[in-house]
């Protein structure tokens, strides 16, 4: 079982920035593919960004955040980050961290952190 704890959410004005963090409990954090999802009220959960585990660390982003959000990881700290810039009201959602061991079927979710973008 892997525990994931998100932090860094809050309220910000349009155009502002936030950095989300997700700390993992597993000692083998580096092999997990880590991703951020979000779920706005009344909508389905959607993928925001992911970063591959292992040696690659390649990333992938949803079109609606490309150029604004950056996902990164610090394997020594067992933490994944989501830097969010140029925030828009439509970015308002609960943001969830997910850890996945690819090809094993194992994955874990954090409890989420709320981001509110409003003037």
FENGI-V396960 format. One record per residue. N is the residue number from 1. RES is the residue in three letters. OMEGA is omega in whole degrees, 0 to 359 (* if undefined). Layout:
BEGIN
n->(N	N)
res->(RES	RES)
omega->(OMEGA	OMEGA)
END
This chain:
BEGIN
n->(1	2	3	4	5	6	7	8	9	10	11	12	13	14	15	16	17	18	19	20	21	22	23	24	25	26	27	28	29	30	31	32	33	34	35	36	37	38	39	40	41	42	43	44	45	46	47	48	49	50	51	52	53	54	55	56	57	58	59	60	61	62	63	64	65	66	67	68	69	70	71	72	73	74	75	76	77	78	79	80	81	82	83	84	85	86	87	88	89	90	91	92	93	94	95	96	97	98	99	100	101	102	103	104	105	106	107	108	109	110	111	112	113	114	115	116	117	118	119)
res->(UNK	UNK	UNK	UNK	UNK	UNK	UNK	UNK	UNK	UNK	UNK	UNK	UNK	UNK	UNK	UNK	UNK	UNK	UNK	UNK	UNK	UNK	UNK	UNK	UNK	UNK	UNK	UNK	UNK	UNK	UNK	UNK	UNK	UNK	UNK	UNK	UNK	UNK	UNK	UNK	UNK	UNK	UNK	UNK	UNK	UNK	UNK	UNK	UNK	UNK	UNK	UNK	UNK	UNK	UNK	UNK	UNK	UNK	UNK	UNK	UNK	UNK	UNK	UNK	UNK	UNK	UNK	UNK	UNK	UNK	UNK	UNK	UNK	UNK	UNK	UNK	UNK	UNK	UNK	UNK	UNK	UNK	UNK	UNK	UNK	UNK	UNK	UNK	UNK	UNK	UNK	UNK	UNK	UNK	UNK	UNK	UNK	UNK	UNK	UNK	UNK	UNK	UNK	UNK	UNK	UNK	UNK	UNK	UNK	UNK	UNK	UNK	UNK	UNK	UNK	UNK	UNK	UNK	UNK)
omega->(179	176	178	181	179	175	176	178	179	180	182	177	176	183	181	183	171	173	176	176	176	180	183	183	186	177	180	183	189	183	181	166	184	180	173	174	174	178	177	180	178	181	178	176	182	179	177	183	175	177	187	175	182	186	188	184	175	186	175	185	169	183	187	177	181	180	180	183	176	176	178	181	174	185	179	179	181	185	172	184	170	176	184	179	178	184	181	178	180	173	178	183	166	181	183	175	178	175	184	170	187	178	178	185	181	174	184	179	167	183	175	175	186	173	179	179	185	176	*)
END
